[in-house]
Amino acid sequence: MTTAYWCVLTAGLLPYVATLSAKIGGERFDNSNPREWLAAQTGHRRRANAAQLNSFEAFPLFAAAVIIAHLTGAPQARVDLLGIVFVVARLCYIAVYIADISKLRSLAWFVGIGSAVAIFFAGA
């Protein structure tokens, strides 16, 4: 497996990092109705849940880009590097979202999405 494929696996699991951050240690967590419980949260738990949702939204574009790059024969080193950039950007995105640093959150989002889009053009 290529590094980029490992990045797809990692990116697919990243939303669950945010999920755990939102749920672990929460008062009266209701596992029978976790979505309602999450919707009622405030502060870092609410932001962690929002980071989780955004991570799920960003994943399909990235995964499709990596698969298409492989199918079109894009240079592997470039795709691997951009895949790593995406994963690091998304990790930073989750961290600064939870920490409520909005300007860095926006920057991390743009770097992540930009790297995913760049993967589409890696072979051009």
N, CA, C and O atoms as a GROMACS GRO file, in nm:
protein
  496
    1MET      N    1   0.084  -0.119   0.000
    1MET     CA    2   0.000   0.000   0.000
    1MET      C    3   0.089   0.125   0.000
    1MET      O    4   0.196   0.128   0.061
    2THR      N    5   0.042   0.224  -0.068
    2THR     CA    6   0.116   0.349  -0.076
    2THR      C    7   0.092   0.433   0.049
    2THR      O    8  -0.002   0.410   0.125
    3THR      N    9   0.179   0.531   0.069
    3THR     CA   10   0.161   0.624   0.180
    3THR      C   11   0.028   0.697   0.168
    3THR      O   12  -0.042   0.718   0.267
    4ALA      N   13  -0.007   0.735   0.047
    4ALA     CA   14  -0.134   0.806   0.026
    4ALA      C   15  -0.254   0.720   0.066
    4ALA      O   16  -0.351   0.770   0.123
    5TYR      N   17  -0.248   0.590   0.038
    5TYR     CA   18  -0.358   0.503   0.081
    5TYR      C   19  -0.365   0.495   0.233
    5TYR      O   20  -0.474   0.493   0.290
    6TRP      N   21  -0.249   0.492   0.299
    6TRP     CA   22  -0.249   0.493   0.446
    6TRP      C   23  -0.307   0.624   0.497
    6TRP      O   24  -0.372   0.628   0.601
    7CYS      N   25  -0.282   0.732   0.424
    7CYS     CA   26  -0.338   0.862   0.462
    7CYS      C   27  -0.491   0.859   0.450
    7CYS      O   28  -0.560   0.921   0.531
    8VAL      N   29  -0.542   0.789   0.350
    8VAL     CA   30  -0.688   0.776   0.336
    8VAL      C   31  -0.744   0.704   0.458
    8VAL      O   32  -0.846   0.747   0.514
    9LEU      N   33  -0.680   0.597   0.500
    9LEU     CA   34  -0.726   0.526   0.620
    9LEU      C   35  -0.720   0.617   0.742
    9LEU      O   36  -0.815   0.624   0.820
   10THR      N   37  -0.610   0.687   0.757
   10THR     CA   38  -0.595   0.777   0.871
   10THR      C   39  -0.700   0.887   0.869
   10THR      O   40  -0.763   0.915   0.971
   11ALA      N   41  -0.720   0.949   0.753
   11ALA     CA   42  -0.820   1.055   0.741
   11ALA      C   43  -0.961   1.002   0.769
   11ALA      O   44  -1.044   1.073   0.824
   12GLY      N   45  -0.986   0.878   0.731
   12GLY     CA   46  -1.116   0.817   0.758
   12GLY      C   47  -1.141   0.794   0.905
   12GLY      O   48  -1.256   0.789   0.949
   13LEU      N   49  -1.034   0.781   0.982
   13LEU     CA   50  -1.046   0.759   1.126
   13LEU      C   51  -1.042   0.887   1.208
   13LEU      O   52  -1.083   0.888   1.324
   14LEU      N   53  -0.993   0.996   1.149
   14LEU     CA   54  -0.979   1.122   1.222
   14LEU      C   55  -1.109   1.174   1.284
   14LEU      O   56  -1.105   1.228   1.395
   15PRO      N   57  -1.223   1.162   1.218
   15PRO     CA   58  -1.345   1.212   1.282
   15PRO      C   59  -1.371   1.149   1.419
   15PRO      O   60  -1.430   1.211   1.507
   16TYR      N   61  -1.326   1.026   1.436
   16TYR     CA   62  -1.350   0.957   1.563
   16TYR      C   63  -1.261   1.011   1.674
   16TYR      O   64  -1.295   0.998   1.792
   17VAL      N   65  -1.148   1.071   1.638
   17VAL     CA   66  -1.065   1.140   1.737
   17VAL      C   67  -1.144   1.256   1.796
   17VAL      O   68  -1.148   1.276   1.917
   18ALA      N   69  -1.208   1.332   1.708
   18ALA     CA   70  -1.290   1.444   1.754
   18ALA      C   71  -1.410   1.394   1.834
   18ALA      O   72  -1.449   1.455   1.933
   19THR      N   73  -1.469   1.284   1.791
   19THR     CA   74  -1.584   1.226   1.862
   19THR      C   75  -1.546   1.190   2.005
   19THR      O   76  -1.618   1.223   2.100
   20LEU      N   77  -1.433   1.123   2.019
   20LEU     CA   78  -1.389   1.085   2.154
   20LEU      C   79  -1.364   1.208   2.239
   20LEU      O   80  -1.397   1.210   2.358
   21SER      N   81  -1.306   1.311   2.180
   21SER     CA   82  -1.281   1.434   2.253
   21SER      C   83  -1.411   1.498   2.301
   21SER      O   84  -1.416   1.556   2.409
   22ALA      N   85  -1.515   1.485   2.221
   22ALA     CA   86  -1.645   1.541   2.258
   22ALA      C   87  -1.713   1.461   2.369
   22ALA      O   88  -1.780   1.518   2.454
   23LYS      N   89  -1.695   1.330   2.368
   23LYS     CA   90  -1.774   1.245   2.456
   23LYS      C   91  -1.704   1.204   2.585
   23LYS      O   92  -1.770   1.193   2.689
   24ILE      N   93  -1.574   1.182   2.582
   24ILE     CA   94  -1.505   1.128   2.700
   24ILE      C   95  -1.508   1.229   2.814
   24ILE      O   96  -1.474   1.346   2.797
   25GLY      N   97  -1.550   1.180   2.929
   25GLY     CA   98  -1.554   1.264   3.048
   25GLY      C   99  -1.674   1.355   3.058
   25GLY      O  100  -1.686   1.435   3.151
   26GLY      N  101  -1.764   1.342   2.963
   26GLY     CA  102  -1.883   1.427   2.966
   26GLY      C  103  -1.979   1.386   3.076
   26GLY      O  104  -1.998   1.268   3.103
   27GLU      N  105  -2.038   1.485   3.138
   27GLU     CA  106  -2.135   1.457   3.243
   27GLU      C  107  -2.259   1.391   3.187
   27GLU      O  108  -2.315   1.435   3.087
   28ARG      N  109  -2.299   1.287   3.252
   28ARG     CA  110  -2.423   1.216   3.218
   28ARG      C  111  -2.436   1.185   3.070
   28ARG      O  112  -2.541   1.206   3.010
   29PHE      N  113  -2.327   1.135   3.011
   29PHE     CA  114  -2.332   1.096   2.870
   29PHE      C  115  -2.441   0.991   2.852
   29PHE      O  116  -2.448   0.894   2.927
   30ASP      N  117  -2.525   1.011   2.753
   30ASP     CA  118  -2.637   0.922   2.727
   30ASP      C  119  -2.606   0.840   2.601
   30ASP      O  120  -2.629   0.886   2.490
   31ASN      N  121  -2.556   0.720   2.620
   31ASN     CA  122  -2.521   0.636   2.507
   31ASN      C  123  -2.645   0.584   2.433
   31ASN      O  124  -2.634   0.537   2.320
   32SER      N  125  -2.763   0.591   2.497
   32SER     CA  126  -2.884   0.550   2.426
   32SER      C  127  -2.931   0.659   2.330
   32SER      O  128  -3.007   0.632   2.237
   33ASN      N  129  -2.885   0.781   2.353
   33ASN     CA  130  -2.926   0.892   2.268
   33ASN      C  131  -2.810   0.991   2.253
   33ASN      O  132  -2.821   1.106   2.295
   34PRO      N  133  -2.700   0.947   2.193
   34PRO     CA  134  -2.579   1.030   2.190
   34PRO      C  135  -2.593   1.157   2.107
   34PRO      O  136  -2.529   1.258   2.138
   35ARG      N  137  -2.673   1.155   2.002
   35ARG     CA  138  -2.686   1.275   1.918
   35ARG      C  139  -2.756   1.388   1.992
   35ARG      O  140  -2.716   1.504   1.980
   36GLU      N  141  -2.858   1.355   2.066
   36GLU     CA  142  -2.926   1.458   2.146
   36GLU      C  143  -2.833   1.510   2.254
   36GLU      O  144  -2.829   1.631   2.280
   37TRP      N  145  -2.758   1.419   2.318
   37TRP     CA  146  -2.665   1.460   2.421
   37TRP      C  147  -2.561   1.556   2.363
   37TRP      O  148  -2.531   1.660   2.422
   38LEU      N  149  -2.504   1.521   2.246
   38LEU     CA  150  -2.405   1.606   2.182
   38LEU      C  151  -2.464   1.742   2.144
   38LEU      O  152  -2.397   1.844   2.158
   39ALA      N  153  -2.586   1.743   2.095
   39ALA     CA  154  -2.650   1.867   2.054
   39ALA      C  155  -2.670   1.962   2.172
   39ALA      O  156  -2.677   2.084   2.154
   40ALA      N  157  -2.678   1.908   2.292
   40ALA     CA  158  -2.698   1.990   2.411
   40ALA      C  159  -2.567   2.039   2.473
   40ALA      O  160  -2.570   2.116   2.569
   41GLN      N  161  -2.454   1.997   2.419
   41GLN     CA  162  -2.325   2.034   2.476
   41GLN      C  163  -2.286   2.176   2.438
   41GLN      O  164  -2.338   2.233   2.342
   42THR      N  165  -2.194   2.232   2.516
   42THR     CA  166  -2.140   2.366   2.489
   42THR      C  167  -1.988   2.359   2.495
   42THR      O  168  -1.930   2.255   2.528
   43GLY      N  169  -1.925   2.469   2.462
   43GLY     CA  170  -1.780   2.479   2.476
   43GLY      C  171  -1.703   2.381   2.388
   43GLY      O  172  -1.739   2.357   2.273
   44HIS      N  173  -1.596   2.326   2.446
   44HIS     CA  174  -1.508   2.240   2.365
   44HIS      C  175  -1.579   2.114   2.316
   44HIS      O  176  -1.544   2.062   2.210
   45ARG      N  177  -1.676   2.064   2.388
   45ARG     CA  178  -1.747   1.945   2.342
   45ARG      C  179  -1.829   1.975   2.216
   45ARG      O  180  -1.832   1.894   2.122
   46ARG      N  181  -1.894   2.088   2.213
   46ARG     CA  182  -1.971   2.127   2.094
   46ARG      C  183  -1.877   2.148   1.976
   46ARG      O  184  -1.907   2.107   1.864
   47ARG      N  185  -1.763   2.213   2.002
   47ARG     CA  186  -1.666   2.236   1.894
   47ARG      C  187  -1.606   2.105   1.846
   47ARG      O  188  -1.582   2.089   1.726
   48ALA      N  189  -1.580   2.012   1.936
   48ALA     CA  190  -1.526   1.881   1.895
   48ALA      C  191  -1.627   1.807   1.807
   48ALA      O  192  -1.589   1.742   1.710
   49ASN      N  193  -1.753   1.817   1.841
   49ASN     CA  194  -1.855   1.755   1.758
   49ASN      C  195  -1.862   1.821   1.620
   49ASN      O  196  -1.877   1.752   1.519
   50ALA      N  197  -1.850   1.952   1.616
   50ALA     CA  198  -1.850   2.023   1.487
   50ALA      C  199  -1.727   1.983   1.405
   50ALA      O  200  -1.736   1.967   1.284
   51ALA      N  201  -1.612   1.966   1.471
   51ALA     CA  202  -1.491   1.923   1.401
   51ALA      C  203  -1.510   1.781   1.346
   51ALA      O  204  -1.463   1.750   1.236
   52GLN      N  205  -1.578   1.697   1.421
   52GLN     CA  206  -1.609   1.563   1.374
   52GLN      C  207  -1.693   1.568   1.246
   52GLN      O  208  -1.662   1.500   1.148
   53LEU      N  209  -1.797   1.647   1.248
   53LEU     CA  210  -1.886   1.656   1.132
   53LEU      C  211  -1.811   1.711   1.011
   53LEU      O  212  -1.828   1.661   0.900
   54ASN      N  213  -1.729   1.814   1.031
   54ASN     CA  214  -1.654   1.870   0.921
   54ASN      C  215  -1.552   1.771   0.867
   54ASN      O  216  -1.524   1.768   0.747
   55SER      N  217  -1.496   1.690   0.954
   55SER     CA  218  -1.399   1.589   0.910
   55SER      C  219  -1.466   1.484   0.822
   55SER      O  220  -1.408   1.438   0.723
   56PHE      N  221  -1.587   1.447   0.857
   56PHE     CA  222  -1.661   1.355   0.771
   56PHE      C  223  -1.693   1.420   0.636
   56PHE      O  224  -1.693   1.353   0.533
   57GLU      N  225  -1.718   1.551   0.636
   57GLU     CA  226  -1.749   1.622   0.512
   57GLU      C  227  -1.628   1.633   0.420
   57GLU      O  228  -1.641   1.625   0.298
   58ALA      N  229  -1.510   1.652   0.478
   58ALA     CA  230  -1.388   1.670   0.398
   58ALA      C  231  -1.334   1.538   0.343
   58ALA      O  232  -1.263   1.538   0.242
   59PHE      N  233  -1.365   1.430   0.407
   59PHE     CA  234  -1.307   1.300   0.371
   59PHE      C  235  -1.336   1.253   0.228
   59PHE      O  236  -1.244   1.208   0.161
   60PRO      N  237  -1.461   1.260   0.179
   60PRO     CA  238  -1.487   1.206   0.045
   60PRO      C  239  -1.404   1.271  -0.066
   60PRO      O  240  -1.356   1.202  -0.155
   61LEU      N  241  -1.386   1.402  -0.060
   61LEU     CA  242  -1.306   1.470  -0.161
   61LEU      C  243  -1.163   1.418  -0.160
   61LEU      O  244  -1.105   1.390  -0.265
   62PHE      N  245  -1.107   1.404  -0.041
   62PHE     CA  246  -0.970   1.356  -0.029
   62PHE      C  247  -0.956   1.211  -0.078
   62PHE      O  248  -0.866   1.180  -0.156
   63ALA      N  249  -1.045   1.124  -0.034
   63ALA     CA  250  -1.038   0.984  -0.074
   63ALA      C  251  -1.052   0.970  -0.225
   63ALA      O  252  -0.978   0.895  -0.288
   64ALA      N  253  -1.147   1.042  -0.283
   64ALA     CA  254  -1.166   1.037  -0.429
   64ALA      C  255  -1.042   1.088  -0.500
   64ALA      O  256  -1.000   1.031  -0.601
   65ALA      N  257  -0.983   1.195  -0.449
   65ALA     CA  258  -0.863   1.252  -0.512
   65ALA      C  259  -0.749   1.151  -0.514
   65ALA      O  260  -0.681   1.136  -0.616
   66VAL      N  261  -0.728   1.083  -0.404
   66VAL     CA  262  -0.619   0.984  -0.397
   66VAL      C  263  -0.645   0.869  -0.494
   66VAL      O  264  -0.555   0.827  -0.566
   67ILE      N  265  -0.766   0.820  -0.497
   67ILE     CA  266  -0.798   0.709  -0.588
   67ILE      C  267  -0.782   0.752  -0.733
   67ILE      O  268  -0.724   0.680  -0.814
   68ILE      N  269  -0.833   0.869  -0.767
   68ILE     CA  270  -0.822   0.919  -0.905
   68ILE      C  271  -0.676   0.941  -0.942
   68ILE      O  272  -0.635   0.909  -1.053
   69ALA      N  273  -0.597   0.996  -0.851
   69ALA     CA  274  -0.455   1.018  -0.878
   69ALA      C  275  -0.385   0.886  -0.906
   69ALA      O  276  -0.301   0.877  -0.996
   70HIS      N  277  -0.419   0.783  -0.830
   70HIS     CA  278  -0.360   0.651  -0.854
   70HIS      C  279  -0.403   0.596  -0.990
   70HIS      O  280  -0.321   0.540  -1.064
   71LEU      N  281  -0.529   0.610  -1.020
   71LEU     CA  282  -0.580   0.557  -1.147
   71LEU      C  283  -0.522   0.629  -1.269
   71LEU      O  284  -0.508   0.568  -1.375
   72THR      N  285  -0.490   0.756  -1.253
   72THR     CA  286  -0.438   0.833  -1.366
   72THR      C  287  -0.286   0.833  -1.372
   72THR      O  288  -0.227   0.895  -1.461
   73GLY      N  289  -0.222   0.764  -1.279
   73GLY     CA  290  -0.076   0.752  -1.283
   73GLY      C  291  -0.001   0.876  -1.240
   73GLY      O  292   0.110   0.902  -1.288
   74ALA      N  293  -0.059   0.954  -1.150
   74ALA     CA  294   0.011   1.072  -1.099
   74ALA      C  295   0.138   1.029  -1.027
   74ALA      O  296   0.144   0.918  -0.974
   75PRO      N  297   0.239   1.115  -1.024
   75PRO     CA  298   0.364   1.079  -0.955
   75PRO      C  299   0.338   1.044  -0.808
   75PRO      O  300   0.283   1.124  -0.732
   76GLN      N  301   0.377   0.924  -0.770
   76GLN     CA  302   0.345   0.873  -0.637
   76GLN      C  303   0.401   0.960  -0.526
   76GLN      O  304   0.334   0.984  -0.426
   77ALA      N  305   0.523   1.008  -0.542
   77ALA     CA  306   0.584   1.090  -0.436
   77ALA      C  307   0.502   1.217  -0.412
   77ALA      O  308   0.486   1.258  -0.297
   78ARG      N  309   0.451   1.277  -0.517
   78ARG     CA  310   0.370   1.398  -0.503
   78ARG      C  311   0.238   1.367  -0.433
   78ARG      O  312   0.196   1.441  -0.343
   79VAL      N  313   0.173   1.260  -0.474
   79VAL     CA  314   0.046   1.222  -0.412
   79VAL      C  315   0.066   1.186  -0.265
   79VAL      O  316  -0.014   1.224  -0.180
   80ASP      N  317   0.174   1.115  -0.236
   80ASP     CA  318   0.205   1.080  -0.097
   80ASP      C  319   0.226   1.205  -0.012
   80ASP      O  320   0.172   1.216   0.098
   81LEU      N  321   0.306   1.299  -0.063
   81LEU     CA  322   0.333   1.421   0.012
   81LEU      C  323   0.205   1.501   0.036
   81LEU      O  324   0.181   1.548   0.148
   82LEU      N  325   0.124   1.517  -0.067
   82LEU     CA  326  -0.002   1.590  -0.051
   82LEU      C  327  -0.098   1.517   0.043
   82LEU      O  328  -0.174   1.582   0.115
   83GLY      N  329  -0.094   1.385   0.043
   83GLY     CA  330  -0.176   1.308   0.137
   83GLY      C  331  -0.134   1.334   0.280
   83GLY      O  332  -0.218   1.348   0.369
   84ILE      N  333  -0.003   1.340   0.303
   84ILE     CA  334   0.048   1.369   0.438
   84ILE      C  335   0.008   1.511   0.478
   84ILE      O  336  -0.032   1.534   0.592
   85VAL      N  337   0.020   1.605   0.385
   85VAL     CA  338  -0.020   1.743   0.415
   85VAL      C  339  -0.167   1.748   0.455
   85VAL      O  340  -0.204   1.818   0.549
   86PHE      N  341  -0.252   1.674   0.382
   86PHE     CA  342  -0.394   1.672   0.416
   86PHE      C  343  -0.417   1.622   0.558
   86PHE      O  344  -0.489   1.684   0.635
   87VAL      N  345  -0.355   1.510   0.591
   87VAL     CA  346  -0.375   1.450   0.725
   87VAL      C  347  -0.324   1.544   0.834
   87VAL      O  348  -0.392   1.563   0.935
   88VAL      N  349  -0.207   1.602   0.816
   88VAL     CA  350  -0.153   1.694   0.917
   88VAL      C  351  -0.243   1.817   0.929
   88VAL      O  352  -0.270   1.863   1.040
   89ALA      N  353  -0.289   1.869   0.817
   89ALA     CA  354  -0.379   1.985   0.821
   89ALA      C  355  -0.508   1.952   0.895
   89ALA      O  356  -0.558   2.033   0.972
   90ARG      N  357  -0.562   1.833   0.870
   90ARG     CA  358  -0.686   1.794   0.937
   90ARG      C  359  -0.664   1.772   1.087
   90ARG      O  360  -0.752   1.804   1.167
   91LEU      N  361  -0.550   1.717   1.125
   91LEU     CA  362  -0.518   1.703   1.268
   91LEU      C  363  -0.510   1.841   1.334
   91LEU      O  364  -0.565   1.862   1.442
   92CYS      N  365  -0.442   1.932   1.267
   92CYS     CA  366  -0.433   2.070   1.318
   92CYS      C  367  -0.571   2.133   1.325
   92CYS      O  368  -0.603   2.202   1.421
   93TYR      N  369  -0.652   2.109   1.222
   93TYR     CA  370  -0.787   2.164   1.218
   93TYR      C  371  -0.867   2.120   1.341
   93TYR      O  372  -0.930   2.202   1.408
   94ILE      N  373  -0.864   1.992   1.370
   94ILE     CA  374  -0.938   1.940   1.486
   94ILE      C  375  -0.886   2.004   1.614
   94ILE      O  376  -0.965   2.047   1.699
   95ALA      N  377  -0.754   2.011   1.629
   95ALA     CA  378  -0.696   2.066   1.752
   95ALA      C  379  -0.732   2.214   1.771
   95ALA      O  380  -0.771   2.254   1.880
   96VAL      N  381  -0.718   2.294   1.665
   96VAL     CA  382  -0.746   2.436   1.683
   96VAL      C  383  -0.896   2.465   1.688
   96VAL      O  384  -0.937   2.566   1.745
   97TYR      N  385  -0.976   2.378   1.628
   97TYR     CA  386  -1.122   2.394   1.641
   97TYR      C  387  -1.162   2.372   1.786
   97TYR      O  388  -1.237   2.452   1.844
   98ILE      N  389  -1.114   2.264   1.845
   98ILE     CA  390  -1.147   2.235   1.985
   98ILE      C  391  -1.094   2.346   2.077
   98ILE      O  392  -1.160   2.383   2.174
   99ALA      N  393  -0.975   2.399   2.044
   99ALA     CA  394  -0.915   2.505   2.125
   99ALA      C  395  -0.978   2.642   2.098
   99ALA      O  396  -0.946   2.740   2.167
  100ASP      N  397  -1.066   2.650   2.000
  100ASP     CA  398  -1.138   2.773   1.965
  100ASP      C  399  -1.044   2.884   1.915
  100ASP      O  400  -1.051   2.999   1.958
  101ILE      N  401  -0.956   2.844   1.822
  101ILE     CA  402  -0.866   2.941   1.758
  101ILE      C  403  -0.911   2.951   1.612
  101ILE      O  404  -0.861   2.880   1.524
  102SER      N  405  -1.006   3.039   1.587
  102SER     CA  406  -1.078   3.039   1.460
  102SER      C  407  -0.991   3.073   1.339
  102SER      O  408  -1.010   3.014   1.232
  103LYS      N  409  -0.897   3.165   1.351
  103LYS     CA  410  -0.815   3.200   1.235
  103LYS      C  411  -0.726   3.084   1.192
  103LYS      O  412  -0.713   3.056   1.073
  104LEU      N  413  -0.666   3.016   1.288
  104LEU     CA  414  -0.584   2.898   1.255
  104LEU      C  415  -0.672   2.785   1.203
  104LEU      O  416  -0.630   2.708   1.117
  105ARG      N  417  -0.793   2.774   1.257
  105ARG     CA  418  -0.886   2.672   1.208
  105ARG      C  419  -0.914   2.694   1.060
  105ARG      O  420  -0.911   2.599   0.982
  106SER      N  421  -0.941   2.816   1.021
  106SER     CA  422  -0.967   2.846   0.880
  106SER      C  423  -0.845   2.817   0.794
  106SER      O  424  -0.857   2.762   0.685
  107LEU      N  425  -0.728   2.853   0.843
  107LEU     CA  426  -0.604   2.826   0.769
  107LEU      C  427  -0.585   2.674   0.750
  107LEU      O  428  -0.554   2.629   0.640
  108ALA      N  429  -0.604   2.598   0.857
  108ALA     CA  430  -0.588   2.452   0.848
  108ALA      C  431  -0.691   2.394   0.751
  108ALA      O  432  -0.660   2.302   0.675
  109TRP      N  433  -0.812   2.446   0.752
  109TRP     CA  434  -0.915   2.398   0.661
  109TRP      C  435  -0.873   2.422   0.516
  109TRP      O  436  -0.882   2.332   0.433
  110PHE      N  437  -0.826   2.544   0.486
  110PHE     CA  438  -0.783   2.577   0.350
  110PHE      C  439  -0.663   2.492   0.306
  110PHE      O  440  -0.658   2.449   0.191
  111VAL      N  441  -0.569   2.469   0.394
  111VAL     CA  442  -0.454   2.386   0.359
  111VAL      C  443  -0.501   2.243   0.329
  111VAL      O  444  -0.456   2.183   0.231
  112GLY      N  445  -0.591   2.190   0.411
  112GLY     CA  446  -0.642   2.055   0.388
  112GLY      C  447  -0.717   2.042   0.258
  112GLY      O  448  -0.690   1.953   0.178
  113ILE      N  449  -0.811   2.131   0.235
  113ILE     CA  450  -0.890   2.125   0.111
  113ILE      C  451  -0.800   2.154  -0.009
  113ILE      O  452  -0.813   2.090  -0.114
  114GLY      N  453  -0.710   2.249   0.007
  114GLY     CA  454  -0.617   2.280  -0.102
  114GLY      C  455  -0.530   2.162  -0.141
  114GLY      O  456  -0.505   2.139  -0.259
  115SER      N  457  -0.485   2.087  -0.041
  115SER     CA  458  -0.403   1.969  -0.073
  115SER      C  459  -0.485   1.861  -0.141
  115SER      O  460  -0.435   1.791  -0.229
  116ALA      N  461  -0.611   1.845  -0.101
  116ALA     CA  462  -0.697   1.747  -0.166
  116ALA      C  463  -0.720   1.785  -0.312
  116ALA      O  464  -0.714   1.700  -0.401
  117VAL      N  465  -0.746   1.912  -0.337
  117VAL     CA  466  -0.766   1.958  -0.474
  117VAL      C  467  -0.636   1.942  -0.554
  117VAL      O  468  -0.640   1.903  -0.671
  118ALA      N  469  -0.523   1.972  -0.492
  118ALA     CA  470  -0.394   1.959  -0.559
  118ALA      C  471  -0.368   1.814  -0.601
  118ALA      O  472  -0.303   1.790  -0.703
  119ILE      N  473  -0.417   1.720  -0.525
  119ILE     CA  474  -0.399   1.579  -0.561
  119ILE      C  475  -0.466   1.550  -0.694
  119ILE      O  476  -0.414   1.473  -0.774
  120PHE      N  477  -0.582   1.610  -0.719
  120PHE     CA  478  -0.650   1.591  -0.848
  120PHE      C  479  -0.562   1.634  -0.965
  120PHE      O  480  -0.567   1.575  -1.073
  121PHE      N  481  -0.482   1.738  -0.943
  121PHE     CA  482  -0.397   1.792  -1.049
  121PHE      C  483  -0.253   1.740  -1.044
  121PHE      O  484  -0.168   1.787  -1.120
  122ALA      N  485  -0.226   1.645  -0.956
  122ALA     CA  486  -0.090   1.595  -0.937
  122ALA      C  487  -0.030   1.537  -1.063
  122ALA      O  488   0.090   1.545  -1.084
  123GLY      N  489  -0.111   1.478  -1.147
  123GLY     CA  490  -0.060   1.415  -1.267
  123GLY      C  491  -0.065   1.502  -1.390
  123GLY      O  492  -0.023   1.460  -1.498
  124ALA      N  493  -0.118   1.622  -1.376
  124ALA     CA  494  -0.134   1.710  -1.494
  124ALA      C  495  -0.003   1.772  -1.537
  124ALA      O  496   0.000   1.848  -1.634
   0.00000   0.00000   0.00000
